[in-house]
Amino acid sequence: MKCPYCGYTESRVIDSRPTDEFSNIRRRRECLSCQKRFTTYESVETLPLIVIKKDGSREMFDRSKIMNGLMRSCEKRPVPVAKLEALVDDIEQKLSNSLDKEIPSSVIGEYVMDGLRNLDEVAYVRFASVYRQFKDVNSFMDELQRLIKEK
């Protein structure tokens, strides 16, 4: 780490501690040349996730879009918001852990449907009806029969 006072490139770490949000590490350093102290912050470098939409366009991953879809699906259902937040966290973690930094929206949709299936079946069918673009009542019935068979 380069000293901001004299430009010397060697320093020693005197103290390390996490920041309030635990997203960075604050380090107090001392220059080995001029003995002046300075503070640095260390954080994990993350690459942004890109979502490839059905029409081929690309956009940055936005967890609030998933949360909004879940909230609409679970409207008037006994699903705590904390469980929805946990589901979104889980989905985001799965996406971050994948080696691909460009994720098709279909993969995200399947993760959401898998999570909703375990949380609330009515919310799952609501989400599936929009996500899979059900055209008629038979599409609903097919999905309901598939859900019943899984039980």
C-alpha positions in Angstrom: 0.0 0.0 0.0 1.5 3.3 -1.0 1.9 5.9 1.8 -0.2 9.0 1.1 2.4 11.2 2.8 5.8 10.1 1.4 4.8 7.7 -1.4 6.7 4.8 0.1 5.2 1.4 -0.9 5.8 -0.6 2.2 3.6 -0.3 5.3 2.5 -2.5 8.2 -1.0 -3.1 9.5 -1.5 -1.9 13.0 -5.3 -2.6 13.4 -8.0 -4.4 11.4 -11.7 -4.3 12.1 -14.9 -4.7 10.1 -17.0 -1.6 9.2 -20.5 -1.2 10.6 -22.1 -3.0 7.7 -19.5 -5.8 7.7 -19.0 -5.2 4.0 -15.6 -3.7 4.3 -12.5 -4.0 6.5 -10.9 -0.9 8.0 -7.2 -1.1 8.4 -4.9 1.3 10.2 -1.5 1.2 8.6 1.9 2.7 9.5 4.4 3.7 6.8 7.8 1.9 7.3 9.6 5.0 5.9 8.1 8.1 7.6 6.2 6.3 10.4 3.0 8.3 9.7 -0.3 6.4 10.0 -3.2 6.2 7.6 -6.4 4.3 7.1 -7.4 2.0 4.2 -10.6 0.2 3.5 -10.7 -3.3 1.9 -13.7 -4.7 0.1 -14.5 -7.7 -2.0 -14.6 -6.9 -5.7 -17.7 -8.3 -7.2 -18.7 -8.5 -10.9 -22.2 -7.3 -11.7 -24.7 -9.9 -12.7 -26.3 -9.4 -16.2 -29.7 -10.8 -16.9 -30.5 -11.9 -20.4 -34.1 -11.3 -21.0 -36.4 -13.4 -23.3 -36.1 -10.8 -26.1 -32.3 -11.1 -26.0 -31.7 -7.7 -24.3 -29.4 -7.5 -21.3 -29.8 -5.5 -18.1 -28.2 -5.4 -14.7 -29.6 -7.8 -12.0 -32.0 -6.0 -9.8 -33.2 -7.9 -6.7 -36.0 -5.5 -6.2 -37.7 -6.8 -9.3 -37.8 -10.3 -7.8 -39.1 -8.9 -4.5 -41.8 -6.9 -6.3 -43.0 -10.1 -8.2 -43.0 -12.1 -5.0 -45.0 -9.4 -3.2 -47.6 -9.4 -5.9 -47.8 -13.2 -5.9 -48.2 -13.3 -2.1 -50.7 -10.4 -1.9 -53.4 -11.3 0.7 -51.5 -14.5 1.6 -50.1 -15.5 5.0 -46.5 -15.3 3.9 -44.2 -13.2 6.1 -42.1 -10.6 4.3 -39.0 -12.0 6.1 -39.5 -15.3 4.3 -39.7 -13.5 1.0 -36.5 -11.5 1.8 -34.8 -14.8 2.7 -35.9 -16.3 -0.6 -34.6 -13.3 -2.6 -31.3 -13.6 -0.6 -31.1 -17.3 -1.4 -31.7 -16.7 -5.1 -29.2 -13.9 -5.3 -26.6 -16.1 -3.5 -27.2 -19.0 -6.0 -26.7 -16.5 -8.9 -23.6 -15.1 -7.4 -22.1 -18.5 -6.8 -22.6 -19.6 -10.4 -19.6 -19.2 -12.6 -21.8 -17.4 -15.2 -22.1 -13.7 -14.9 -24.8 -13.5 -17.6 -27.9 -15.3 -16.4 -31.0 -16.0 -18.5 -34.2 -14.7 -16.9 -35.6 -18.1 -17.3 -33.2 -19.5 -14.7 -34.1 -16.7 -12.3 -37.8 -17.5 -12.9 -37.3 -21.1 -12.1 -35.5 -20.3 -8.9 -38.4 -18.1 -7.8 -41.0 -20.7 -8.7 -39.0 -23.4 -6.8 -38.9 -21.2 -3.7 -42.5 -20.2 -3.9 -43.7 -23.8 -4.3 -42.2 -24.4 -0.8 -43.6 -21.2 0.7 -47.2 -20.9 -0.5 -48.9 -23.0 -3.3 -51.4 -20.3 -4.1 -48.7 -17.7 -4.5 -46.8 -20.2 -6.6 -49.7 -20.7 -9.0 -50.2 -16.9 -9.2 -46.6 -16.4 -10.1 -46.6 -19.3 -12.6 -49.6 -18.0 -14.4 -47.8 -14.8 -15.2 -44.3 -16.3 -15.6 -45.5 -19.1 -17.9 -48.1 -16.9 -19.6 -51.1 -19.2 -19.1 -53.5 -18.8 -22.0 -56.6 -20.5 -20.7 -58.1 -22.5 -17.8 -56.5 -25.7 -19.1 -53.1 -24.2 -18.5 -54.0 -23.5 -14.9 -55.4 -27.1 -14.5 -52.2 -28.6 -15.9 -50.1 -26.7 -13.4 -52.4 -27.6 -10.5 -52.3 -31.2 -11.5 -48.5 -31.1 -11.6 -48.5 -29.5 -8.2 -50.8 -32.2 -6.8 -48.7 -35.0 -8.2 -45.6 -33.6 -6.5 -47.3 -33.9 -3.1 
